[in-house]
Amino acid sequence: MLVLWAAFWGLAGGLCVEALELHARIRRARKWSWRRPIPQGRAAYWTSVAIRAGVGAVLAAAAAASGQVTGAFGALGLGVAAPLVVEKFARLATLAAEAEPQAIAQREAPADAS
């Protein structure tokens, strides 16, 4: 699969989630305002949609470029799951960063001769 197509499917997956979330917000609201879809305003809403969809596109493109995703459905799924994937990557990176100083200290500590 071409990286560009994977990015497109990742973008579509992110937009699917955003559309479903918007649908849920409209149904929950007693009085819906297109001018203020979220309390922070319309510009903040569209910025959040662009970020969400863009992260899905980037993840799907990266997965396709590395050979991890070979089909449209996988790329679409990565677009849908983008926030969760990024959260898991961030958690792993934090754990690795915390574990590295301890591992270095254990390697450098002199062995007890007793």
N, C-alpha and C positions, 0 to 999 in steps of 0.2 A: 504494500500500500504506500502510495506517495505521502510524504510528510504533510504536504499542503492539504490533501484530502482528509488525513487524520485530524489536522487542526480544524478543518471545517466541521467534521463530525463531533469533535470535542466542544466546539463552539455551540453546535446545535444541542448537545446534551446539557450544557450549562443554561442555555436559553429555555429548554424544556422545564428545568427545575424552577427557573425564575417565573415562567408563565404559570405553572401550577401554584407557586407561592402567591403570585398576584391574584389568581382566581380565589384562593382561600381568603386573602385579605378582603377582597371585594364582598364575598359572601358573609364574612364576619361583621363587616362595618354596617352600622345603621344608616349612615349617610356617607357615601363615597365621594371623595374629592380628587379629581385628576390633577388639581393644582398642588395638592399636598398628599401624595400617596403614602408617605411616611411622615412622622412628626418633624423630621429634619428638612423636609422640602423635596421638591421635584428634582432639583439638580443632584442632591445627595442620592436619591433613589436611582436615577439613571447612571450615576457614577458607580453605585454598588452593582447594578446589573452588568455594566461593562466589565468591571473587575471580575465578577463571578464567571462570566462567559469567557473572558480572556484567559483566566487561569485554567479553565477546562480545555481551551484550545492549545495552550502551551504544554500542558501535561500530555495530552493526546499526541501532539507532534513529537514531543521528546520520546514517548513510548514507541511510536512508530519508527523514529530515526534509529532507535537502539534495537529494533526488531522484537520488542515486547508485545506489540499490537500489530496484527496483520489484517484485521477486518474492520469494517465500519461499525459493527455492533460493539466491539471492544473499545474503539475510540469514543463512541457515543457514551458508553458506560463510564469511561474515565471522565468525560465532561460532566456527567451527572454526579459522580462521586468526588469531584475535584476538592472540595473543602475537607472532606474526610482524609483523602490521600495526603494533602499538604499538612494537615494536623498530625498525622502519623509520622510523616517524614520529619517534621519539626520536633516531635517527641523523641524520635530515635536520635536525632542530632544532639539534642540536649542531654540525653542519657550518655551518649558517646563522649561528649565534652566533659561531663562530670566524671566519667570513669577513667578517662585518660590520665589525669594527674595521679590518681591512685595507682594505676598500673605502672606508671613511670617510677613512683616512689617505691613500689614493691620490687621492681627490677634493680633499682639503684641501692637498695638497703643492703648493708653487708650481712652475709649469712652468719648465723650464730655458730661458733666453733665448738659448742659444748656437746 
